């Protein structure tokens, strides 16, 4: 696609630095042109032909980069943010979270998800992967907020086959009804909760359905040492080996956490090209452990960064999560050279897109890709001097430094403000619903 002189474009971003994440990688005085939701020019501003733009943005002092991809969350859990702190994973789930979730209504999930969508947009996330109940309510929030998402209706059995059947049936309906919704911004996957909360027969059925419908599987894997030990006692193999044995592993599987892995498990993930969602903040907060991401990446496993639900994080700001993603690996391996800044920025953007099978559509600023672009304002005291773009983004930038957010060529955040929703209404409605839930 070549941009010609006099051509009309929908959006022109002028005079910014651009972190493209493709081979050009960093352009200091650049320009980006967008037409029909796609990027049609990226390069030096002085090489840009003279074009007519419906909307032009002067982005001097800003850095354009691909939007962040949050590859594992349960976004409606914003409603539980700040509840049930300082507890280990199993007790946190069973005593606090699951009883509260049993009371959720469709409207609760919608407003909780919408609150999370506003937070994600304002902090530069343009795409997320989610798994929860009433996922059609999350889909509505995605549609209303303008975000892009890979959504899965959660499947959970908890030794109650009828519940497994029912949630599996709901998830089949969800996959059929919402794939391609929100003008193509929504993809649907299957979301079996975990190996310990679904029977092997149910997991086999999910695998068959995913292959038949050509959609992915999003699952929690090797997150709890307690559950891993129980499964080992029962089956004599690890969770990862068990999933391989029953044929679930594949390149369309996104496994969140992957903390308790043997060398053999890591090899299996590589062999089947399973994608990994790394959630360092949630893992640290629940006192679990740090996932062996360096070793997985050395093997060639594709890894993205997730926040996990906002009840165990408690932030959806991917800049903070990206920073901790690097720090946790350096600590785990007691090695400052592990997880350099360029690698971690890639993990939060293009790497995340790869974990969702969307790398041909998003994850970098390249001609032909969707215009999912954020502009970070580098004219801030904590971002001076500007020696190194990756170092500033990983260690000094906050989500609140994001000035403009564009998805599919549409400006959703400008000067840090939400353009498409009534932010005050979303906050008050979500808070009202959260307070009502705990008083029920
Ligand atoms: Zn999770």
Boltz pocket constraint, residues with backbone or C-beta under 6 A from the ligand:
constraints:
  - pocket:
      binder: B
      contacts: [[A, 72], [A, 73], [A, 74], [A, 220], [A, 256], [A, 308], [A, 309]]
      max_distance: 6.0
